Structure formats: structure tokens, C-alpha cells
Amino acid sequence: MKTMIVTLAAATALTAGAAAAQPYGYRHDSRWMPIDERQEQLAFRIDQGVRSGQLTGREAYRLRTAFNRIARLEARYRVNGLSGWERADLDRRMDLLSNDVRLSRRDDERRYGYNDYPRY
């Protein structure tokens, strides 16, 4: 009985440790997230930040510009198929943008009301 409890506890600890060690780019089923799916997720996070007021208009503009730049680069890379280097480059750029979205949404620059357009 004791060995079964110890074995069960060890298996639970190993499973919890492995689940916590998964990097952000992986889905819940441990497969790599495709580029198109990551782009969809980033666009959704930016839109959600605007709707919730966590992103100001300028932050959203800057993030969408960076997002569109990555999308254009991906289209250029896909002309002849994505090589390993190109896939890694896109992945690195999306990781940086994802981190930028996360930091921008949490920096306490809030949009209050509808008059958040720039004053010139």
C-alpha cells in the first residue's frame, strides 16, 4: 500500500513538473503552434487589449504596425517555402511582439473614454 502511494505521488510530481516546464510557444497538447495560429492569437490579444482599455491608441497602432511588418515578412519568406532559418526568424520576431503586447497591456497606461486620439 505504501509503495503504491509513493509511486502515485512521484508520478504526480513528475507530471506537474513537466507541464510547468512547457514554453509559451507550445499548445496544451505539446505540439508546436503554427505561424498562422500564432498570428491569429497575437491579433486577438491586441484587439482584446484595445476593447478592454488596456492599450492606448498609440500602443495599439505601434503593435499593429509591428504585427503587419511580420506578416509582410512572412509573405516574402513563403514565396519559395519556409526554410528552418526563416521559420526561426519569424518565431523569434513573434516572441518579441508577444512579449511587447504583454508588457503594453500591463503598463497601466489606460484609455479612459473615447477621446484617445493624439493631440497635434
N, C-alpha and C positions, 0 to 999 in steps of 0.2 A: 504494500500500500504506500509506504514512504517513497519507494523508488518511483512509483507512478506519479506521485505529487511532485517530486523533484524534477522528473523528466518533463512533466507538463509545465512547470514553472520555467525551466530552461528553454523550452520551445517557445513559450510566450515571450520571454525576454529577447530571444533571437529574432523573432518575427517583428516585434515592436522596434528593435534597433535597426533592422533592415528597412522598415517602412519610413523611419525618420531620416534615413541617410539618402533618400532619393532626391536628386537635384530638381530644380524648378522646371526644367525643360521636359520632364517626363510626365506622362499621363498617369492616372491611377493604376493602370494595368502594365506599367513598366515599359511601354513602347515609346519610342521617340515621337514627339509631336511633329507632324508635318509642317512645312513652312506656311502653307495656306491656312492651316488651322491656327498657327501662332499669330499670323496677321489678323485673322478674324478676332482672336481673343484680345489683341492689342487695341484694335479699333473699337471693340466693345468697351474696354476699360477706359479709353479716352472719352467716348460718348457718355458713359456712365458717370465719369467724373464731372463732366460739364452739366449733366442733368441734376446731379446731386449738389452742385455748387462747390465741389472740392477743387475744381480747376477754374481759374480765371480765363477770360477770353484770350489773353496773350499767351498763357501757358498752353491752352488748347491749340492755338494757332501754331505755336512752336513745335508741339508734339506731333500735330498732324503733318506739318511740313517735313519733319524728320521721318515720319511714317511713309509719306509719299516718296521721299527720296529713296528709302529702302525698297519700296515697291517698284520704282523705276529701275533700280539696280538689279533687282531680281528678274525683271522682264528682259533686261540686257543679257544677264547670265543665262537665262533659259533658251536663248536663241539656238545655241548648239548643245543644249543639255547641261545640267549642273554637274560640275566636277566636284570632287571632295573638298578642294580648297575653296571653291565658290560657296558650297553649302556651309562650310565652317565660317566663312566670312559673313554670310547672311545671318547665321546663327549668332555670331558674336555681336553683330550690329543690333539684332533684335533683343539680345540680352541687355545691351546698354540702354536701348529705348525702353524696355520693360522696367528696368531699374529707375530710369528717369520718370516714367509715368508714376511709379510707386512713390518716389520722393516728392514729386509735384503734387500728388493728391494728398500728401500728409504734411505739407509745409505750412499749414494754417493760413495760407492766402486764400481767403474765401470770397466768393462773389455774392453780394447781397443785392437783391433786386434785379431789374432788367437793364439798368443803365451802366453796363460794364464795358462799353466800347471805349476805345482810347480817346483821350482828350488831346487835341492838337493845338 
